Amino acid sequence: MPPATSSCPSSGCAIWCELRQSDCGEIVPAAEGLLKSGVFPGLWLDAAALLRGDLKAVLAALRRGLNSPHHAQFVSTNLR
């Protein structure tokens, strides 16, 4: 099951969950405030930018994730 994201703009929160083994768990923001998928390395979400409607910053975070070594390794291992 792919990660699921829920946002609550009125309360200023975003919750991103993913299936881990047989349990659904919330992704905790990394030190820089990004939500990073453990299922799809390189899938990063800047939740604060999403909530304030800053699509440019959301896409910049995603691009950084897709350019990360973790994503490159995931692609080379899983998409042969």
mmCIF file as gemmi writes it, N, C-alpha and C atoms, coordinates in Angstrom:
data_model
loop_
_atom_site.group_PDB
_atom_site.id
_atom_site.type_symbol
_atom_site.label_atom_id
_atom_site.label_alt_id
_atom_site.label_comp_id
_atom_site.label_asym_id
_atom_site.label_entity_id
_atom_site.label_seq_id
_atom_site.pdbx_PDB_ins_code
_atom_site.Cartn_x
_atom_site.Cartn_y
_atom_site.Cartn_z
_atom_site.occupancy
_atom_site.B_iso_or_equiv
_atom_site.pdbx_formal_charge
_atom_site.auth_seq_id
_atom_site.auth_asym_id
_atom_site.pdbx_PDB_model_num
ATOM 1 N N . MET Axp A 1 ? 0.846 -1.168 0 1 0 ? 1 A 1
ATOM 2 C CA . MET Axp A 1 ? 0 0 0 1 0 ? 1 A 1
ATOM 3 C C . MET Axp A 1 ? 0.899 1.241 0 1 0 ? 1 A 1
ATOM 4 N N . PRO Axp A 2 ? 0.637 2.197 -0.859 1 0 ? 2 A 1
ATOM 5 C CA . PRO Axp A 2 ? 1.454 3.405 -0.899 1 0 ? 2 A 1
ATOM 6 C C . PRO Axp A 2 ? 1.177 4.289 0.306 1 0 ? 2 A 1
ATOM 7 N N . PRO Axp A 3 ? 2.104 5.229 0.561 1 0 ? 3 A 1
ATOM 8 C CA . PRO Axp A 3 ? 1.873 6.153 1.672 1 0 ? 3 A 1
ATOM 9 C C . PRO Axp A 3 ? 0.595 6.949 1.459 1 0 ? 3 A 1
ATOM 10 N N . ALA Axp A 4 ? -0.016 7.364 2.552 1 0 ? 4 A 1
ATOM 11 C CA . ALA Axp A 4 ? -1.224 8.188 2.493 1 0 ? 4 A 1
ATOM 12 C C . ALA Axp A 4 ? -0.97 9.477 3.249 1 0 ? 4 A 1
ATOM 13 N N . THR Axp A 5 ? -1.41 10.583 2.68 1 0 ? 5 A 1
ATOM 14 C CA . THR Axp A 5 ? -1.218 11.888 3.303 1 0 ? 5 A 1
ATOM 15 C C . THR Axp A 5 ? -2.563 12.512 3.595 1 0 ? 5 A 1
ATOM 16 N N . SER Axp A 6 ? -2.663 13.132 4.75 1 0 ? 6 A 1
ATOM 17 C CA . SER Axp A 6 ? -3.861 13.861 5.12 1 0 ? 6 A 1
ATOM 18 C C . SER Axp A 6 ? -3.423 15.225 5.624 1 0 ? 6 A 1
ATOM 19 N N . SER Axp A 7 ? -4.062 16.272 5.142 1 0 ? 7 A 1
ATOM 20 C CA . SER Axp A 7 ? -3.713 17.596 5.64 1 0 ? 7 A 1
ATOM 21 C C . SER Axp A 7 ? -4.942 18.247 6.257 1 0 ? 7 A 1
ATOM 22 N N . CYS Axp A 8 ? -4.68 19.081 7.236 1 0 ? 8 A 1
ATOM 23 C CA . CYS Axp A 8 ? -5.725 19.81 7.952 1 0 ? 8 A 1
ATOM 24 C C . CYS Axp A 8 ? -5.324 21.282 7.954 1 0 ? 8 A 1
ATOM 25 N N . PRO Axp A 9 ? -5.496 21.994 6.834 1 0 ? 9 A 1
ATOM 26 C CA . PRO Axp A 9 ? -5.023 23.371 6.757 1 0 ? 9 A 1
ATOM 27 C C . PRO Axp A 9 ? -5.537 24.268 7.87 1 0 ? 9 A 1
ATOM 28 N N . SER Axp A 10 ? -6.768 24.069 8.316 1 0 ? 10 A 1
ATOM 29 C CA . SER Axp A 10 ? -7.311 24.944 9.355 1 0 ? 10 A 1
ATOM 30 C C . SER Axp A 10 ? -6.58 24.785 10.687 1 0 ? 10 A 1
ATOM 31 N N . SER Axp A 11 ? -6.054 23.588 10.949 1 0 ? 11 A 1
ATOM 32 C CA . SER Axp A 11 ? -5.323 23.378 12.197 1 0 ? 11 A 1
ATOM 33 C C . SER Axp A 11 ? -3.816 23.401 11.985 1 0 ? 11 A 1
ATOM 34 N N . GLY Axp A 12 ? -3.378 23.539 10.729 1 0 ? 12 A 1
ATOM 35 C CA . GLY Axp A 12 ? -1.953 23.639 10.439 1 0 ? 12 A 1
ATOM 36 C C . GLY Axp A 12 ? -1.182 22.354 10.62 1 0 ? 12 A 1
ATOM 37 N N . CYS Axp A 13 ? -1.794 21.227 10.273 1 0 ? 13 A 1
ATOM 38 C CA . CYS Axp A 13 ? -1.083 19.959 10.413 1 0 ? 13 A 1
ATOM 39 C C . CYS Axp A 13 ? -1.156 19.152 9.124 1 0 ? 13 A 1
ATOM 40 N N . ALA Axp A 14 ? -0.187 18.28 8.964 1 0 ? 14 A 1
ATOM 41 C CA . ALA Axp A 14 ? -0.196 17.305 7.875 1 0 ? 14 A 1
ATOM 42 C C . ALA Axp A 14 ? 0.261 15.983 8.476 1 0 ? 14 A 1
ATOM 43 N N . ILE Axp A 15 ? -0.456 14.93 8.174 1 0 ? 15 A 1
ATOM 44 C CA . ILE Axp A 15 ? -0.119 13.6 8.69 1 0 ? 15 A 1
ATOM 45 C C . ILE Axp A 15 ? 0.12 12.694 7.498 1 0 ? 15 A 1
ATOM 46 N N . TRP Axp A 16 ? 1.271 12.028 7.499 1 0 ? 16 A 1
ATOM 47 C CA . TRP Axp A 16 ? 1.605 11.117 6.415 1 0 ? 16 A 1
ATOM 48 C C . TRP Axp A 16 ? 1.832 9.753 7.047 1 0 ? 16 A 1
ATOM 49 N N . CYS Axp A 17 ? 1.074 8.765 6.595 1 0 ? 17 A 1
ATOM 50 C CA . CYS Axp A 17 ? 1.18 7.409 7.136 1 0 ? 17 A 1
ATOM 51 C C . CYS Axp A 17 ? 1.578 6.454 6.024 1 0 ? 17 A 1
ATOM 52 N N . GLU Axp A 18 ? 2.227 5.361 6.417 1 0 ? 18 A 1
ATOM 53 C CA . GLU Axp A 18 ? 2.575 4.321 5.458 1 0 ? 18 A 1
ATOM 54 C C . GLU Axp A 18 ? 2.464 2.964 6.134 1 0 ? 18 A 1
ATOM 55 N N . LEU Axp A 19 ? 2.216 1.957 5.326 1 0 ? 19 A 1
ATOM 56 C CA . LEU Axp A 19 ? 2.082 0.598 5.832 1 0 ? 19 A 1
ATOM 57 C C . LEU Axp A 19 ? 3.467 0.01 6.059 1 0 ? 19 A 1
ATOM 58 N N . ARG Axp A 20 ? 3.71 -0.414 7.29 1 0 ? 20 A 1
ATOM 59 C CA . ARG Axp A 20 ? 4.98 -1.047 7.66 1 0 ? 20 A 1
ATOM 60 C C . ARG Axp A 20 ? 4.652 -2.424 8.192 1 0 ? 20 A 1
ATOM 61 N N . GLN Axp A 21 ? 5.081 -3.431 7.468 1 0 ? 21 A 1
ATOM 62 C CA . GLN Axp A 21 ? 4.712 -4.807 7.748 1 0 ? 21 A 1
ATOM 63 C C . GLN Axp A 21 ? 3.198 -4.9 7.688 1 0 ? 21 A 1
ATOM 64 N N . SER Axp A 22 ? 2.516 -5.077 8.795 1 0 ? 22 A 1
ATOM 65 C CA . SER Axp A 22 ? 1.052 -5.171 8.742 1 0 ? 22 A 1
ATOM 66 C C . SER Axp A 22 ? 0.386 -4.045 9.529 1 0 ? 22 A 1
ATOM 67 N N . ASP Axp A 23 ? 1.152 -2.994 9.837 1 0 ? 23 A 1
ATOM 68 C CA . ASP Axp A 23 ? 0.635 -1.905 10.656 1 0 ? 23 A 1
ATOM 69 C C . ASP Axp A 23 ? 0.842 -0.572 9.945 1 0 ? 23 A 1
ATOM 70 N N . CYS Axp A 24 ? -0.087 0.333 10.128 1 0 ? 24 A 1
ATOM 71 C CA . CYS Axp A 24 ? 0.019 1.669 9.543 1 0 ? 24 A 1
ATOM 72 C C . CYS Axp A 24 ? 0.702 2.583 10.554 1 0 ? 24 A 1
ATOM 73 N N . GLY Axp A 25 ? 1.778 3.245 10.127 1 0 ? 25 A 1
ATOM 74 C CA . GLY Axp A 25 ? 2.501 4.121 11.038 1 0 ? 25 A 1
ATOM 75 C C . GLY Axp A 25 ? 2.659 5.514 10.471 1 0 ? 25 A 1
ATOM 76 N N . GLU Axp A 26 ? 2.657 6.503 11.353 1 0 ? 26 A 1
ATOM 77 C CA . GLU Axp A 26 ? 2.829 7.89 10.952 1 0 ? 26 A 1
ATOM 78 C C . GLU Axp A 26 ? 4.307 8.166 10.696 1 0 ? 26 A 1
ATOM 79 N N . ILE Axp A 27 ? 4.597 8.898 9.622 1 0 ? 27 A 1
ATOM 80 C CA . ILE Axp A 27 ? 5.964 9.316 9.33 1 0 ? 27 A 1
ATOM 81 C C . ILE Axp A 27 ? 6.253 10.56 10.158 1 0 ? 27 A 1
ATOM 82 N N . VAL Axp A 28 ? 7.326 10.514 10.914 1 0 ? 28 A 1
ATOM 83 C CA . VAL Axp A 28 ? 7.743 11.636 11.753 1 0 ? 28 A 1
ATOM 84 C C . VAL Axp A 28 ? 8.688 12.51 10.931 1 0 ? 28 A 1
ATOM 85 N N . PRO Axp A 29 ? 8.537 13.833 10.99 1 0 ? 29 A 1
ATOM 86 C CA . PRO Axp A 29 ? 9.421 14.702 10.214 1 0 ? 29 A 1
ATOM 87 C C . PRO Axp A 29 ? 10.893 14.501 10.572 1 0 ? 29 A 1
ATOM 88 N N . ALA Axp A 30 ? 11.748 14.552 9.556 1 0 ? 30 A 1
ATOM 89 C CA . ALA Axp A 30 ? 13.195 14.477 9.751 1 0 ? 30 A 1
ATOM 90 C C . ALA Axp A 30 ? 13.677 15.79 10.365 1 0 ? 30 A 1
ATOM 91 N N . ALA Axp A 31 ? 14.953 15.849 10.697 1 0 ? 31 A 1
ATOM 92 C CA . ALA Axp A 31 ? 15.52 17.024 11.362 1 0 ? 31 A 1
ATOM 93 C C . ALA Axp A 31 ? 15.243 18.323 10.608 1 0 ? 31 A 1
ATOM 94 N N . GLU Axp A 32 ? 15.27 18.288 9.279 1 0 ? 32 A 1
ATOM 95 C CA . GLU Axp A 32 ? 15.033 19.497 8.487 1 0 ? 32 A 1
ATOM 96 C C . GLU Axp A 32 ? 13.55 19.781 8.253 1 0 ? 32 A 1
ATOM 97 N N . GLY Axp A 33 ? 12.683 18.989 8.893 1 0 ? 33 A 1
ATOM 98 C CA . GLY Axp A 33 ? 11.241 19.229 8.811 1 0 ? 33 A 1
ATOM 99 C C . GLY Axp A 33 ? 10.535 18.539 7.669 1 0 ? 33 A 1
ATOM 100 N N . LEU Axp A 34 ? 11.26 17.749 6.89 1 0 ? 34 A 1
ATOM 101 C CA . LEU Axp A 34 ? 10.649 17.049 5.762 1 0 ? 34 A 1
ATOM 102 C C . LEU Axp A 34 ? 10.087 15.704 6.204 1 0 ? 34 A 1
ATOM 103 N N . LEU Axp A 35 ? 8.985 15.308 5.578 1 0 ? 35 A 1
ATOM 104 C CA . LEU Axp A 35 ? 8.451 13.963 5.753 1 0 ? 35 A 1
ATOM 105 C C . LEU Axp A 35 ? 9.086 13.105 4.666 1 0 ? 35 A 1
ATOM 106 N N . LYS Axp A 36 ? 9.76 12.035 5.066 1 0 ? 36 A 1
ATOM 107 C CA . LYS Axp A 36 ? 10.485 11.181 4.113 1 0 ? 36 A 1
ATOM 108 C C . LYS Axp A 36 ? 9.946 9.765 4.19 1 0 ? 36 A 1
ATOM 109 N N . SER Axp A 37 ? 9.474 9.268 3.056 1 0 ? 37 A 1
ATOM 110 C CA . SER Axp A 37 ? 8.929 7.917 2.997 1 0 ? 37 A 1
ATOM 111 C C . SER Axp A 37 ? 10.022 6.884 3.249 1 0 ? 37 A 1
ATOM 112 N N . GLY Axp A 38 ? 9.688 5.883 4.05 1 0 ? 38 A 1
ATOM 113 C CA . GLY Axp A 38 ? 10.582 4.748 4.249 1 0 ? 38 A 1
ATOM 114 C C . GLY Axp A 38 ? 10.32 3.66 3.226 1 0 ? 38 A 1
ATOM 115 N N . VAL Axp A 39 ? 9.166 3.71 2.565 1 0 ? 39 A 1
ATOM 116 C CA . VAL Axp A 39 ? 8.787 2.72 1.566 1 0 ? 39 A 1
ATOM 117 C C . VAL Axp A 39 ? 9.362 3.081 0.202 1 0 ? 39 A 1
ATOM 118 N N . PHE Axp A 40 ? 9.3 4.368 -0.141 1 0 ? 40 A 1
ATOM 119 C CA . PHE Axp A 40 ? 9.819 4.864 -1.419 1 0 ? 40 A 1
ATOM 120 C C . PHE Axp A 40 ? 10.918 5.888 -1.142 1 0 ? 40 A 1
ATOM 121 N N . PRO Axp A 41 ? 12.178 5.44 -0.971 1 0 ? 41 A 1
ATOM 122 C CA . PRO Axp A 41 ? 13.265 6.375 -0.708 1 0 ? 41 A 1
ATOM 123 C C . PRO Axp A 41 ? 13.313 7.474 -1.775 1 0 ? 41 A 1
ATOM 124 N N . GLY Axp A 42 ? 13.438 8.699 -1.326 1 0 ? 42 A 1
ATOM 125 C CA . GLY Axp A 42 ? 13.462 9.839 -2.23 1 0 ? 42 A 1
ATOM 126 C C . GLY Axp A 42 ? 12.128 10.544 -2.339 1 0 ? 42 A 1
ATOM 127 N N . LEU Axp A 43 ? 11.08 9.955 -1.803 1 0 ? 43 A 1
ATOM 128 C CA . LEU Axp A 43 ? 9.77 10.603 -1.804 1 0 ? 43 A 1
ATOM 129 C C . LEU Axp A 43 ? 9.698 11.464 -0.544 1 0 ? 43 A 1
ATOM 130 N N . TRP Axp A 44 ? 10.005 12.751 -0.714 1 0 ? 44 A 1
ATOM 131 C CA . TRP Axp A 44 ? 10.067 13.692 0.394 1 0 ? 44 A 1
ATOM 132 C C . TRP Axp A 44 ? 8.961 14.722 0.236 1 0 ? 44 A 1
ATOM 133 N N . LEU Axp A 45 ? 8.365 15.114 1.361 1 0 ? 45 A 1
ATOM 134 C CA . LEU Axp A 45 ? 7.291 16.099 1.353 1 0 ? 45 A 1
ATOM 135 C C . LEU Axp A 45 ? 7.588 17.194 2.366 1 0 ? 45 A 1
ATOM 136 N N . ASP Axp A 46 ? 7.574 18.425 1.896 1 0 ? 46 A 1
ATOM 137 C CA . ASP Axp A 46 ? 7.693 19.584 2.782 1 0 ? 46 A 1
ATOM 138 C C . ASP Axp A 46 ? 6.269 19.957 3.186 1 0 ? 46 A 1
ATOM 139 N N . ALA Axp A 47 ? 5.823 19.402 4.304 1 0 ? 47 A 1
ATOM 140 C CA . ALA Axp A 47 ? 4.438 19.581 4.747 1 0 ? 47 A 1
ATOM 141 C C . ALA Axp A 47 ? 4.123 21.036 5.055 1 0 ? 47 A 1
ATOM 142 N N . ALA Axp A 48 ? 5.064 21.755 5.649 1 0 ? 48 A 1
ATOM 143 C CA . ALA Axp A 48 ? 4.826 23.165 5.981 1 0 ? 48 A 1
ATOM 144 C C . ALA Axp A 48 ? 4.584 23.969 4.704 1 0 ? 48 A 1
ATOM 145 N N . ALA Axp A 49 ? 5.382 23.702 3.674 1 0 ? 49 A 1
ATOM 146 C CA . ALA Axp A 49 ? 5.201 24.396 2.389 1 0 ? 49 A 1
ATOM 147 C C . ALA Axp A 49 ? 3.862 24.019 1.765 1 0 ? 49 A 1
ATOM 148 N N . LEU Axp A 50 ? 3.486 22.755 1.878 1 0 ? 50 A 1
ATOM 149 C CA . LEU Axp A 50 ? 2.204 22.309 1.34 1 0 ? 50 A 1
ATOM 150 C C . LEU Axp A 50 ? 1.05 23.042 2.016 1 0 ? 50 A 1
ATOM 151 N N . LEU Axp A 51 ? 1.114 23.153 3.327 1 0 ? 51 A 1
ATOM 152 C CA . LEU Axp A 51 ? 0.034 23.793 4.077 1 0 ? 51 A 1
ATOM 153 C C . LEU Axp A 51 ? -0.079 25.292 3.803 1 0 ? 51 A 1
ATOM 154 N N . ARG Axp A 52 ? 1.049 25.925 3.488 1 0 ? 52 A 1
ATOM 155 C CA . ARG Axp A 52 ? 0.982 27.362 3.186 1 0 ? 52 A 1
ATOM 156 C C . ARG Axp A 52 ? 0.778 27.631 1.694 1 0 ? 52 A 1
ATOM 157 N N . GLY Axp A 53 ? 0.641 26.539 0.908 1 0 ? 53 A 1
ATOM 158 C CA . GLY Axp A 53 ? 0.355 26.673 -0.517 1 0 ? 53 A 1
ATOM 159 C C . GLY Axp A 53 ? 1.558 27.016 -1.37 1 0 ? 53 A 1
ATOM 160 N N . ASP Axp A 54 ? 2.761 26.739 -0.878 1 0 ? 54 A 1
ATOM 161 C CA . ASP Axp A 54 ? 3.996 27.053 -1.6 1 0 ? 54 A 1
ATOM 162 C C . ASP Axp A 54 ? 4.42 25.845 -2.438 1 0 ? 54 A 1
ATOM 163 N N . LEU Axp A 55 ? 3.791 25.697 -3.592 1 0 ? 55 A 1
ATOM 164 C CA . LEU Axp A 55 ? 4.052 24.548 -4.456 1 0 ? 55 A 1
ATOM 165 C C . LEU Axp A 55 ? 5.506 24.501 -4.92 1 0 ? 55 A 1
ATOM 166 N N . LYS Axp A 56 ? 6.111 25.655 -5.115 1 0 ? 56 A 1
ATOM 167 C CA . LYS Axp A 56 ? 7.511 25.711 -5.55 1 0 ? 56 A 1
ATOM 168 C C . LYS Axp A 56 ? 8.417 25.014 -4.531 1 0 ? 56 A 1
ATOM 169 N N . ALA Axp A 57 ? 8.194 25.296 -3.243 1 0 ? 57 A 1
ATOM 170 C CA . ALA Axp A 57 ? 8.994 24.672 -2.182 1 0 ? 57 A 1
ATOM 171 C C . ALA Axp A 57 ? 8.68 23.176 -2.055 1 0 ? 57 A 1
ATOM 172 N N . VAL Axp A 58 ? 7.413 22.8 -2.255 1 0 ? 58 A 1
ATOM 173 C CA . VAL Axp A 58 ? 7.034 21.384 -2.208 1 0 ? 58 A 1
ATOM 174 C C . VAL Axp A 58 ? 7.778 20.62 -3.3 1 0 ? 58 A 1
ATOM 175 N N . LEU Axp A 59 ? 7.776 21.164 -4.506 1 0 ? 59 A 1
ATOM 176 C CA . LEU Axp A 59 ? 8.458 20.506 -5.627 1 0 ? 59 A 1
ATOM 177 C C . LEU Axp A 59 ? 9.975 20.508 -5.452 1 0 ? 59 A 1
ATOM 178 N N . ALA Axp A 60 ? 10.528 21.558 -4.849 1 0 ? 60 A 1
ATOM 179 C CA . ALA Axp A 60 ? 11.977 21.603 -4.599 1 0 ? 60 A 1
ATOM 180 C C . ALA Axp A 60 ? 12.387 20.486 -3.64 1 0 ? 60 A 1
ATOM 181 N N . ALA Axp A 61 ? 11.6 20.261 -2.585 1 0 ? 61 A 1
ATOM 182 C CA . ALA Axp A 61 ? 11.897 19.179 -1.639 1 0 ? 61 A 1
ATOM 183 C C . ALA Axp A 61 ? 11.804 17.821 -2.338 1 0 ? 61 A 1
ATOM 184 N N . LEU Axp A 62 ? 10.788 17.652 -3.168 1 0 ? 62 A 1
ATOM 185 C CA . LEU Axp A 62 ? 10.645 16.399 -3.907 1 0 ? 62 A 1
ATOM 186 C C . LEU Axp A 62 ? 11.843 16.172 -4.82 1 0 ? 62 A 1
ATOM 187 N N . ARG Axp A 63 ? 12.281 17.22 -5.519 1 0 ? 63 A 1
ATOM 188 C CA . ARG Axp A 63 ? 13.441 17.091 -6.419 1 0 ? 63 A 1
ATOM 189 C C . ARG Axp A 63 ? 14.704 16.707 -5.646 1 0 ? 63 A 1
ATOM 190 N N . ARG Axp A 64 ? 14.898 17.319 -4.469 1 0 ? 64 A 1
ATOM 191 C CA . ARG Axp A 64 ? 16.065 16.953 -3.648 1 0 ? 64 A 1
ATOM 192 C C . ARG Axp A 64 ? 16.003 15.479 -3.274 1 0 ? 64 A 1
ATOM 193 N N . GLY Axp A 65 ? 14.827 15.008 -2.921 1 0 ? 65 A 1
ATOM 194 C CA . GLY Axp A 65 ? 14.678 13.596 -2.579 1 0 ? 65 A 1
ATOM 195 C C . GLY Axp A 65 ? 14.955 12.683 -3.758 1 0 ? 65 A 1
ATOM 196 N N . LEU Axp A 66 ? 14.443 13.061 -4.929 1 0 ? 66 A 1
ATOM 197 C CA . LEU Axp A 66 ? 14.654 12.237 -6.123 1 0 ? 66 A 1
ATOM 198 C C . LEU Axp A 66 ? 16.102 12.248 -6.587 1 0 ? 66 A 1
ATOM 199 N N . ASN Axp A 67 ? 16.858 13.272 -6.177 1 0 ? 67 A 1
ATOM 200 C CA . ASN Axp A 67 ? 18.28 13.355 -6.515 1 0 ? 67 A 1
ATOM 201 C C . ASN Axp A 67 ? 19.173 12.771 -5.424 1 0 ? 67 A 1
ATOM 202 N N . SER Axp A 68 ? 18.582 12.223 -4.376 1 0 ? 68 A 1
ATOM 203 C CA . SER Axp A 68 ? 19.362 11.69 -3.262 1 0 ? 68 A 1
ATOM 204 C C . SER Axp A 68 ? 19.967 10.33 -3.6 1 0 ? 68 A 1
ATOM 205 N N . PRO Axp A 69 ? 21.077 9.989 -2.954 1 0 ? 69 A 1
ATOM 206 C CA . PRO Axp A 69 ? 21.689 8.67 -3.157 1 0 ? 69 A 1
ATOM 207 C C . PRO Axp A 69 ? 20.742 7.526 -2.776 1 0 ? 69 A 1
ATOM 208 N N . HIS Axp A 70 ? 19.895 7.743 -1.769 1 0 ? 70 A 1
ATOM 209 C CA . HIS Axp A 70 ? 18.956 6.692 -1.344 1 0 ? 70 A 1
ATOM 210 C C . HIS Axp A 70 ? 17.971 6.367 -2.465 1 0 ? 70 A 1
ATOM 211 N N . HIS Axp A 71 ? 17.5 7.392 -3.173 1 0 ? 71 A 1
ATOM 212 C CA . HIS Axp A 71 ? 16.575 7.162 -4.277 1 0 ? 71 A 1
ATOM 213 C C . HIS Axp A 71 ? 17.291 6.455 -5.434 1 0 ? 71 A 1
ATOM 214 N N . ALA Axp A 72 ? 18.498 6.885 -5.737 1 0 ? 72 A 1
ATOM 215 C CA . ALA Axp A 72 ? 19.276 6.253 -6.818 1 0 ? 72 A 1
ATOM 216 C C . ALA Axp A 72 ? 19.484 4.762 -6.532 1 0 ? 72 A 1
ATOM 217 N N . GLN Axp A 73 ? 19.806 4.443 -5.293 1 0 ? 73 A 1
ATOM 218 C CA . GLN Axp A 73 ? 19.993 3.042 -4.918 1 0 ? 73 A 1
ATOM 219 C C . GLN Axp A 73 ? 18.684 2.266 -5.032 1 0 ? 73 A 1
ATOM 220 N N . PHE Axp A 74 ? 17.583 2.87 -4.583 1 0 ? 74 A 1
ATOM 221 C CA . PHE Axp A 74 ? 16.264 2.233 -4.681 1 0 ? 74 A 1
ATOM 222 C C . PHE Axp A 74 ? 15.924 1.933 -6.13 1 0 ? 74 A 1
ATOM 223 N N . VAL Axp A 75 ? 16.146 2.886 -7.014 1 0 ? 75 A 1
ATOM 224 C CA . VAL Axp A 75 ? 15.833 2.702 -8.429 1 0 ? 75 A 1
ATOM 225 C C . VAL Axp A 75 ? 16.698 1.609 -9.029 1 0 ? 75 A 1
ATOM 226 N N . SER Axp A 76 ? 17.996 1.64 -8.748 1 0 ? 76 A 1
ATOM 227 C CA . SER Axp A 76 ? 18.884 0.635 -9.344 1 0 ? 76 A 1
ATOM 228 C C . SER Axp A 76 ? 18.605 -0.773 -8.823 1 0 ? 76 A 1
ATOM 229 N N . THR Axp A 77 ? 18.125 -0.875 -7.596 1 0 ? 77 A 1
ATOM 230 C CA . THR Axp A 77 ? 17.823 -2.167 -7.002 1 0 ? 77 A 1
ATOM 231 C C . THR Axp A 77 ? 16.456 -2.71 -7.408 1 0 ? 77 A 1
ATOM 232 N N . ASN Axp A 78 ? 15.468 -1.829 -7.518 1 0 ? 78 A 1
ATOM 233 C CA . ASN Axp A 78 ? 14.092 -2.268 -7.697 1 0 ? 78 A 1
ATOM 234 C C . ASN Axp A 78 ? 13.518 -2.117 -9.094 1 0 ? 78 A 1
ATOM 235 N N . LEU Axp A 79 ? 14.145 -1.342 -9.936 1 0 ? 79 A 1
ATOM 236 C CA . LEU Axp A 79 ? 13.577 -1.083 -11.256 1 0 ? 79 A 1
ATOM 237 C C . LEU Axp A 79 ? 14.512 -1.53 -12.371 1 0 ? 79 A 1
ATOM 238 N N . ARG Axp A 80 ? 14.997 -2.722 -12.274 1 0 ? 80 A 1
ATOM 239 C CA . ARG Axp A 80 ? 15.897 -3.266 -13.314 1 0 ? 80 A 1
ATOM 240 C C . ARG Axp A 80 ? 15.115 -3.858 -14.431 1 0 ? 80 A 1
